[in-house]
């Protein structure tokens, strides 16, 4: 898509080209089931309509709308955008799998870190209160992970709705 963008609309200014390309890309993204030709026809129809009512999106397009080179460039860009979005959609399952993997990795690393840290005063206090409340024998807690797991185990065992 970016290579095509450098080859088209050579007679337009950088700002004009950017505005038009962003607009066209949004049209393609907004209508993934519509063919490129239909999108182009709708674009031309809309722009002609807006010129007729004297309220154009892009005033500089007045001189380009009937130009064959402009039409060829626009269709080429629309096809490149469609190809880009189709590729992006095909990559979605891989991206989701990567996100899941990263999420699991972060959870694992968080647990490793917790296993090396001493339990907080709040955890120890809460654990003692739970042991006292349910008449359980207290264990020596050596890490945040162990404290969390012990508290969870007590809550699962004695409470229907565990919340801390």
C-alpha positions as CSV (number, residue, x, y, z in Angstrom):
1,X,0.0,0.0,0.0
2,X,2.8,2.4,0.9
3,X,4.7,1.7,-2.3
4,X,1.6,2.4,-4.4
5,X,1.0,5.6,-2.4
6,X,4.4,6.9,-3.6
7,X,3.5,6.1,-7.3
8,X,0.1,7.8,-7.5
9,X,-1.3,11.4,-7.5
10,X,2.1,12.8,-8.4
11,X,0.6,16.1,-9.5
12,X,-1.1,16.7,-6.1
13,X,0.5,18.4,-3.1
14,X,1.6,16.3,-0.1
15,X,-1.3,17.5,2.0
16,X,-3.9,16.9,-0.7
17,X,-2.5,13.4,-1.5
18,X,-2.5,12.5,2.2
19,X,-6.1,13.7,2.8
20,X,-7.4,11.9,-0.2
21,X,-5.5,8.6,0.6
22,X,-6.8,8.7,4.2
23,X,-10.3,9.2,3.0
24,X,-10.1,6.4,0.5
25,X,-8.5,4.0,3.0
26,X,-11.3,4.7,5.4
27,X,-13.9,3.9,2.7
28,X,-12.2,0.5,2.0
29,X,-12.0,-0.3,5.8
30,X,-15.6,0.7,6.3
31,X,-17.0,-1.6,3.6
32,X,-15.0,-4.8,3.6
33,X,-17.7,-6.8,1.5
34,X,-18.0,-4.2,-1.2
35,X,-15.9,-4.5,-4.4
36,X,-13.2,-2.0,-5.2
37,X,-15.1,-0.9,-8.4
38,X,-18.3,-0.3,-6.4
39,X,-16.4,1.7,-3.8
40,X,-14.8,3.8,-6.6
41,X,-18.2,4.3,-8.3
42,X,-19.7,5.4,-5.0
43,X,-16.8,7.7,-4.3
44,X,-17.1,9.4,-7.7
45,X,-20.9,9.7,-7.3
46,X,-20.6,11.2,-3.9
47,X,-17.9,13.7,-4.9
48,X,-19.9,14.8,-8.0
49,X,-22.9,15.3,-5.8
50,X,-21.0,17.4,-3.4
51,X,-19.6,19.5,-6.2
52,X,-23.2,20.0,-7.5
53,X,-24.4,21.3,-4.2
54,X,-21.3,23.5,-3.8
55,X,-20.0,21.6,-0.7
56,X,-17.1,19.4,-1.8
57,X,-15.0,17.2,0.5
58,X,-11.9,18.0,-1.6
59,X,-12.1,21.2,-3.6
60,X,-8.9,20.3,-5.4
61,X,-10.6,17.3,-7.0
62,X,-12.6,19.4,-9.4
63,X,-9.9,19.3,-12.0
64,X,-9.1,15.6,-11.4
65,X,-12.4,13.7,-11.3
66,X,-12.8,13.2,-15.0
67,X,-9.0,12.5,-15.6
68,X,-8.3,8.9,-16.6
69,X,-5.0,8.9,-14.8
70,X,-6.7,10.0,-11.6
71,X,-9.3,7.2,-11.9
72,X,-6.6,4.6,-12.6
73,X,-4.5,5.8,-9.6
74,X,-7.6,5.7,-7.4
75,X,-8.5,2.2,-8.4
76,X,-4.9,1.0,-7.9
77,X,-4.8,2.6,-4.4
78,X,-8.2,1.1,-3.5
79,X,-7.0,-2.3,-4.6
80,X,-3.8,-1.9,-2.5
81,X,-5.9,-0.9,0.5
82,X,-8.2,-3.9,0.0
83,X,-5.2,-6.2,-0.2
84,X,-3.8,-4.7,3.0
85,X,-7.0,-5.1,5.0
86,X,-7.6,-8.6,3.7
87,X,-4.1,-9.6,4.8
88,X,-4.6,-7.9,8.1
89,X,-7.8,-9.9,8.6
90,X,-6.1,-13.1,7.7
91,X,-3.4,-12.4,10.3
92,X,-6.0,-11.9,13.1
93,X,-5.9,-15.4,14.5
94,X,-2.2,-15.4,14.7
95,X,-2.2,-12.0,16.5
96,X,-4.8,-13.3,18.9
97,X,-2.7,-16.4,19.6
98,X,0.3,-14.2,20.2
99,X,-1.7,-12.0,22.6
100,X,-2.8,-15.1,24.5
101,X,0.7,-16.4,24.7
102,X,2.0,-13.1,26.0
103,X,-0.8,-13.0,28.6
104,X,0.1,-16.4,29.9
105,X,3.7,-15.5,29.9
106,X,3.0,-12.4,32.0
107,X,0.9,-14.4,34.4
108,X,3.7,-16.9,34.8
109,X,6.3,-14.3,35.4
110,X,4.1,-12.5,37.9
111,X,3.8,-15.8,39.8
112,X,7.5,-16.4,39.7
113,X,8.1,-12.9,41.1
114,X,5.5,-13.5,43.8
115,X,7.1,-16.7,44.8
116,X,10.3,-14.8,45.6
117,X,8.8,-12.0,47.6
118,X,7.8,-12.2,51.3
119,X,4.1,-12.0,52.0
120,X,2.7,-8.6,52.8
121,X,1.4,-7.6,56.3
122,X,-2.1,-7.4,54.9
123,X,-1.8,-11.0,53.5
124,X,-0.5,-12.3,56.8
125,X,-3.2,-10.5,58.8
126,X,-6.0,-11.7,56.5
127,X,-4.6,-15.3,56.6
128,X,-4.5,-15.2,60.4
129,X,-8.1,-13.9,60.7
130,X,-9.3,-16.6,58.3
131,X,-7.5,-19.3,60.3
132,X,-8.9,-18.0,63.5
133,X,-12.4,-17.7,62.1
134,X,-12.5,-21.2,60.7
135,X,-10.4,-22.8,63.4
136,X,-7.6,-23.8,61.1
137,X,-4.0,-24.4,62.0
138,X,-1.7,-21.6,60.7
139,X,1.2,-22.5,58.4
140,X,4.4,-20.6,58.0
141,X,3.9,-18.5,54.8
142,X,7.2,-17.9,53.0
143,X,6.0,-16.0,49.9
144,X,3.3,-13.9,48.5
145,X,2.3,-16.7,46.1
146,X,2.0,-19.2,48.9
147,X,-0.1,-16.7,51.0
148,X,-2.4,-16.0,48.0
149,X,-2.9,-19.7,47.4
150,X,-3.6,-20.5,51.0
151,X,-6.1,-17.7,51.3
152,X,-7.8,-18.9,48.1
153,X,-7.9,-22.4,49.3
154,X,-9.6,-21.4,52.6
155,X,-12.1,-19.2,50.8
156,X,-12.9,-21.9,48.3
157,X,-13.4,-24.4,51.0
158,X,-15.5,-22.4,53.4
159,X,-17.2,-19.7,51.3
160,X,-19.6,-20.1,48.4
161,X,-18.8,-16.6,47.1
162,X,-15.1,-16.0,47.7
163,X,-14.2,-12.3,47.7
164,X,-11.5,-10.5,49.3
